[in-house]
Amino acid sequence: MERSTFNRTQPSKNERFDMKNLIRFAMALVAAHMAVPLWAAAPPGPYFNGFENNTNGWFDGADRAIIRRHSGYMNGVGNYANGIPSADGQWHARLTDTTGCRYNCDGAFTRWGGYSSTFPTGGYLTQLDIYLDVDWAAAHTDYRFDWISAINDNTGQFLRDFVFNVGTQPLGFQIQTSTNSTRSGANPFVPCPNPTAPPNSCRPALVISTSGWYTFRHTFRDQAGTLAVDFDIFRHGTTTPILHETIFADPMSVVGGNRYGWFSNEEIPDLAIDNSLRTGLCHSGDGDGEVEERDSHKMHHQHFHKNSTCGHQGDEEDNVESDDEDSESHFESNSVQSSTFTADEDSQAVTMIGTGTHDGLPVGFTMIAVDNGNLAPGVFTLILTDGYAFTGDLTSGTIAIQ
């Protein structure tokens, strides 16, 4: 496999353009320059947008605009995904046709909160929920979309695209995986798409014949010094993939962090998407400060530490401590049994569950810490099995989750 030498400061369709595509590309480039800087340092935490409030972090393509639609949005009988519920919540997004484009249509894209030149410890993943309307597909054969998650090199320049190539056929949707996109570069109906040179090989196509929301996930990881990208598709809300394939690409010595997610070709008018996410595969959390209880306005001093999920770092073990400064009661953990990290549109959270002592007596605990970044104070919740519970807002100190 040859490494691309094209310096992509903005998603582009191919190394070579015809004049029509060049004009479209220039339009998208100008719009993107006005919207957000082209490069950013490695984001401090996950990027997530479920379109409940806005489309922040997403940008229109030359042929498809990204528009929020309410759950159950009606676009007419026989049209794509008419009346479907959102994958989660009350809103999702549609990629709405703005030019009447039929083939090789430039779709919406995201920079996942900012480009990065640094490959995060343990790797990262990107994912997006896409609604597949099998009845529409059967009535509209050979309509395609290419969903890319691209990666930078370690200087912050474009390195490579990793692409789900999707096309409609009488049974529904046929899906292949490759490092190419658009009709001139890829075809979901070929039996053995590139790359196929060892350690890669032919990857069989997946046919989806049941309508619904599906999660398209790219996982970027280091496998013995080589970038390995796992392509997984899940039925929304499930954990067992219905497709799992891997493409091996570049030596890790040249690999950086995330670039864009992009519908480089999007031929389905009103394609429905939801729950766009980029997150590291390693997570950790720390918090220490004063918290004002919401109900009583009493002050508490809180501390927690969660080591990286990719391995212990430093001398501090996972722990939670809480001091009620009014009653002088004290809680401290002695065992953390599980930790769960979640991302929302403007925040990250960690939930820690375990056992400890409250004023010397054994209890179970659940602690939830929410990092709201610069948008709002952090939030700390502690629930004990002896009935003690409170939720409070951070008044001084920090909660940092990534």
Long-range contacts (C-beta under 8 A, 24 or more apart in sequence): 1-179, 1-195, 1-197, 1-200, 1-249, 1-250, 3-159, 3-160, 3-250, 3-254, 4-158, 4-159, 4-160, 6-158, 7-157, 7-158, 8-150, 8-157, 8-158, 8-259, 9-38, 9-39, 9-158, 10-38, 11-109, 11-148, 11-150, 11-260, 11-262, 11-264, 13-104, 13-106, 13-181, 13-182, 13-264, 13-265, 14-182, 14-184, 14-185, 21-104, 21-106, 24-62, 24-63, 24-106, 25-62, 25-106, 27-62, 28-59, 28-60, 28-61, 28-62, 28-106, 31-59, 31-60, 32-59, 35-59, 36-111, 38-115, 39-114, 39-115, 39-156, 40-111, 40-113, 40-114, 40-115, 40-116, 41-114, 41-116, 42-114, 42-116, 42-117, 42-118, 42-120, 42-257, 43-112, 43-113, 43-114, 43-116, 43-278, 44-402, 45-343, 45-348, 45-371, 45-373, 45-401, 45-402, 46-277, 46-278, 46-279, 46-280, 46-343, 46-348, 46-402, 47-110, 47-112, 47-113, 47-114, 47-276, 47-277, 47-278, 47-279, 47-343, 48-275, 48-276, 48-277, 48-278, 48-279, 48-343, 48-344, 48-345, 49-110, 49-276, 49-345, 50-88, 50-89, 50-91, 50-92, 50-274, 50-275, 50-276, 50-344, 50-345, 51-86, 51-89, 51-91, 51-92, 51-93, 51-274, 52-89, 52-90, 52-91, 52-345, 53-91, 53-345, 55-93, 56-345, 57-110, 57-111, 57-112, 57-113, 57-276, 58-93, 58-108, 58-109, 58-110, 58-276, 59-108, 59-109, 59-110, 60-98, 60-108, 61-95, 61-105, 61-106, 61-107, 61-108, 61-109, 61-262, 61-263, 61-266, 62-99, 62-106, 63-97, 63-98, 63-99, 63-101, 63-105, 63-106, 63-107, 63-266, 64-95, 64-96, 64-97, 64-98, 64-101, 64-105, 64-106, 64-107, 64-108, 64-263, 64-266, 64-271, 65-95, 65-96, 65-98, 65-108, 66-93, 66-94, 66-95, 66-96, 66-108, 67-93, 67-94, 67-96, 68-92, 68-93, 69-93, 69-94, 69-272, 75-270, 78-136, 78-139, 79-136, 79-269, 79-270, 80-133, 80-136, 80-268, 80-269, 80-270, 80-271, 80-272, 81-131, 81-133, 81-136, 81-270, 81-271, 81-272, 84-131, 84-133, 84-272, 86-274, 87-129, 87-131, 87-213, 87-236, 87-274, 87-275, 88-129, 88-274, 88-275, 92-129, 92-131, 92-272, 92-273, 92-274, 93-272, 93-273, 93-274, 94-270, 94-271, 94-272, 94-273, 95-263, 95-266, 95-268, 95-270, 95-271, 95-273, 96-269, 96-270, 97-269, 97-270, 101-267, 102-267, 103-183, 103-267, 104-182, 104-183, 104-184, 104-265, 104-267, 105-265, 105-266, 105-267, 106-264, 106-265, 106-266, 107-145, 107-262, 107-263, 107-264, 107-265, 107-266, 107-271, 108-262, 108-263, 108-266, 109-260, 109-261, 109-262, 109-263, 110-260, 110-261, 110-262, 110-276, 111-259, 111-260, 112-258, 112-260, 112-261, 112-276, 112-278, 113-278, 115-152, 115-156, 115-257, 115-258, 115-259, 115-260, 116-152, 116-156, 116-256, 116-257, 116-258, 117-152, 117-153, 117-154, 117-155, 117-156, 117-256, 117-257, 118-154, 118-256, 118-257, 119-154, 119-220, 119-222, 119-252, 119-255, 119-256, 119-257, 120-257, 120-280, 120-281, 120-282, 121-280, 121-282, 121-308, 121-310, 122-221, 122-280, 122-281, 122-282, 122-308, 122-309, 122-310, 123-219, 123-220, 123-221, 123-222, 123-280, 123-281, 123-282, 124-219, 124-220, 124-257, 124-258, 124-278, 124-279, 124-280, 124-281, 125-217, 125-218, 125-219, 125-220, 125-277, 125-278, 125-279, 125-281, 126-217, 126-218, 126-220, 126-258, 126-261, 126-277, 126-278, 127-215, 127-216, 127-217, 127-218, 127-275, 127-276, 127-277, 128-215, 128-216, 128-261, 128-273, 128-274, 128-275, 128-276, 128-277, 129-213, 129-214, 129-215, 129-216, 129-236, 129-273, 129-274, 129-275, 130-213, 130-214, 130-216, 130-271, 130-272, 130-273, 131-211, 131-212, 131-213, 131-214, 131-271, 131-272, 131-273, 131-274, 132-172, 132-173, 132-208, 132-211, 132-212, 132-213, 132-214, 133-211, 134-171, 134-172, 134-173, 134-208, 134-209, 134-210, 134-211, 135-211, 136-168, 136-268, 137-168, 137-169, 137-172, 137-173, 138-168, 138-169, 138-170, 138-171, 138-172, 140-168, 140-268, 141-168, 141-169, 141-170, 142-167, 142-168, 142-169, 143-167, 143-168, 143-267, 143-268, 144-168, 144-183, 144-188, 144-265, 144-267, 145-263, 145-265, 145-266, 145-267, 145-268, 145-271, 146-181, 146-182, 146-186, 146-263, 146-264, 146-265, 146-266, 147-216, 147-261, 147-262, 147-263, 148-181, 148-260, 148-261, 148-262, 148-263, 148-264, 149-218, 149-220, 149-258, 149-260, 149-261, 150-258, 150-259, 150-260, 150-261, 150-262, 151-220, 151-227, 151-229, 151-255, 151-256, 151-257, 151-258, 151-259, 152-256, 152-257, 152-258, 152-259, 153-254, 153-255, 153-256, 154-253, 154-254, 154-255, 154-256, 155-256, 156-256, 158-259, 159-250, 159-254, 159-255, 159-256, 159-259, 160-249, 160-250, 161-264, 162-218, 162-229, 162-231, 162-247, 162-249, 163-264, 164-216, 164-231, 164-233, 165-193, 168-268, 169-207, 171-207, 171-209, 172-207, 172-208, 172-209, 172-210, 172-211, 173-207, 173-208, 174-205, 174-206, 174-207, 175-205, 175-206, 175-207, 175-208, 175-233, 175-243, 176-203, 176-205, 177-203, 177-231, 177-245, 177-247, 178-247, 179-247, 179-249, 181-264, 181-265, 182-264, 182-265, 183-265, 195-247, 195-249, 199-226, 199-248, 200-247, 200-248, 203-245, 203-247, 206-233, 206-242, 206-243, 208-233, 208-242, 212-236, 213-274, 215-275, 219-281, 220-258, 221-281, 222-252, 222-255, 223-248, 225-251, 225-252, 225-253, 226-250, 226-251, 226-252, 227-251, 227-252, 227-255, 277-343, 279-343, 280-402, 281-309, 281-310, 282-308, 282-309, 282-310, 283-308, 283-309, 283-341, 283-350, 283-401, 283-402, 284-308, 284-309, 284-313, 284-401, 284-402, 285-341, 285-350, 285-369, 285-371, 285-399, 285-400, 285-401, 285-402, 286-398, 286-399, 286-400, 287-369, 287-378, 287-380, 287-394, 287-397, 287-398, 287-399, 287-400, 288-397, 288-398, 289-378, 289-394, 289-395, 289-396, 289-397, 289-398, 289-399, 290-394, 290-395, 290-396, 290-397, 291-380, 291-392, 291-393, 291-394, 291-395, 292-392, 292-393, 292-395, 293-390, 293-391, 293-392, 294-390, 294-391, 294-392, 294-393, 295-390, 295-391, 296-326, 296-390, 298-324, 298-325, 298-326, 298-390, 299-325, 299-326, 299-395, 300-324, 300-325, 300-380, 300-390, 300-392, 301-325, 302-380, 302-382, 302-392, 302-397, 304-350, 304-352, 304-367, 304-369, 306-336, 306-339, 306-350, 306-352, 309-339, 309-341, 318-352, 320-352, 320-354, 320-356, 320-365, 320-367, 320-382, 322-382, 329-358, 329-359, 329-388, 330-358, 330-359, 331-356, 331-357, 331-358, 331-359, 331-363, 331-365, 331-382, 331-384, 331-388, 332-356, 332-357, 333-365, 341-401, 346-372, 346-373, 346-375, 347-371, 347-372, 347-373, 347-375, 348-401, 348-402, 349-401, 350-401, 358-384, 358-386, 358-388, 361-386, 363-388, 369-399, 369-401, 370-399, 370-401, 371-399, 371-400, 371-401
